[in-house]
Amino acid sequence: MRGRDVWGVDKAFPGTLHGRIGCINCHKGKNADNVAEAHKGLVKDPSAADGGVCGQCHAGITSTYKNAMHYRLTGIRDIVNTIIEPHKLQDTLLPAAFKLDCNNCHATCGSCHVAWPIVAKGGLLARHMFQKNPPMEKTCYACHGSRYAGEYMGLLGPYADVHYEKYQMVCTDCHKGDFLHNTRPADAKRFYAVRTPMCENCHPNAVPGKSNIPMHNAHKKNELACTVCHATEYFNCTNCHVSLDVKEPGKITVIFPAGPLETFKIGRNYDRSRYNPYAYDLVRHTPMLKNSLASFRYFQYVLTGKPGPEDLISNYNALPTWNSASVHTIRLRTPQNRTCNSCHGHKELFLTKSDLNPVEPTANLKIIVTSVPPPVGRR
């Protein structure tokens, strides 16, 4: 990346609304000709602390965003808090790991509207020109590229999503700022319970019982997620052993080796809610094993002089490692929706007990389909 793209400012920026505010009013530092002197006390991301200076003019947004899931990563924290019970986060190295890795996807106002997210290790999006709608390829993809954005744009898997391929829709066409800036209900801890866009918002005539397409009326309302019939294969990850690598004193790297694979599995919905009401949904595998954080005990001893919990993931069986998936590989016609019997009777399309790894959580038994629907017209 060229230097001017990392730190350069567009010559038109001073004449914009944000440009007229002045550099030091947001970034601090000093109004001096000497570079070193001018940058004393510089604040790289003035929006980092609960919206920071953005709240001075956009208080209505920052007042909700400072507690939003997109900013707080509450979904990840809730899962981790659950599987390490009765241990407490503050008694482990996990808060440090969050700071080292997870927080790189923690989205401040600036990391969507001014600069690339930290994890992308880039610079300014458009030489400091503020972007009302964050550019999908630089912002959304930087954090969500391994799943949603990569699938959606056809960079993972054989097809792009029809909404992108045919209509060039971007993430914010569905995921409006109102959803991203304000998590509702406020007490939601995981995204399955959060108010989100639903297919029927744009396709009301596809709702079972209201559709002129017979196959849409074949199942009861909220029995099948739309993706079960309209998504294609998507990515999963397996066998992820998270560890810390200390090559130099004071410098720690988080390592995430994993084996990705494409799959398509229908499972029971473990996280049914108002905004995820379906009894059956596509499920995606979470790459977590009981010994995934085993190295934290050793490194906690190295760094603090006291070993961490011997069995950090002590509540491993509490949550499944197969979960309802927000698949972004939508197509009008898919192999499984050609006929009813393209799905019915095909055990390979369903998550069954034989698909489970016996060393993974017993909670996975809540996800599996115990009785694969037989072919239509046969007994």
Secondary structure, 3 states (H helix, E strand, C coil): CCHHHHHCCCCCHHHCCCHHHCHHHHHECCCCCCHHHHCCCECCCCCCCCCHHHHHCCHHHHHHHCCCHHHHCHHHHHHHHHHCCCCCHHHCCHHHHHHHCHHHHCCCCHHHHCECCHHHCCCECCCCCCCCCCCCCCCHHHHHCCCHHHHHCCCCCCCCCHHHHCCCCCHHHHCCHHHHHCCCCCCCCCHHHCCCCCHHHHCHHHCCCCCCCHHHHCCCCCCECHHHHHECCEEEEECCCCEEEEEECCEEEEECCCEEEEECCEEECCCCECCECCCEEEEEECCCCCCCCCHHHHHHHHHHCCCCCCCCCCCHHHCCCEEECCCCCECCCCHHHCCHHHCCCCHHHECCHHHCCCCCCHHHHHCCCCCCCCCCCCC
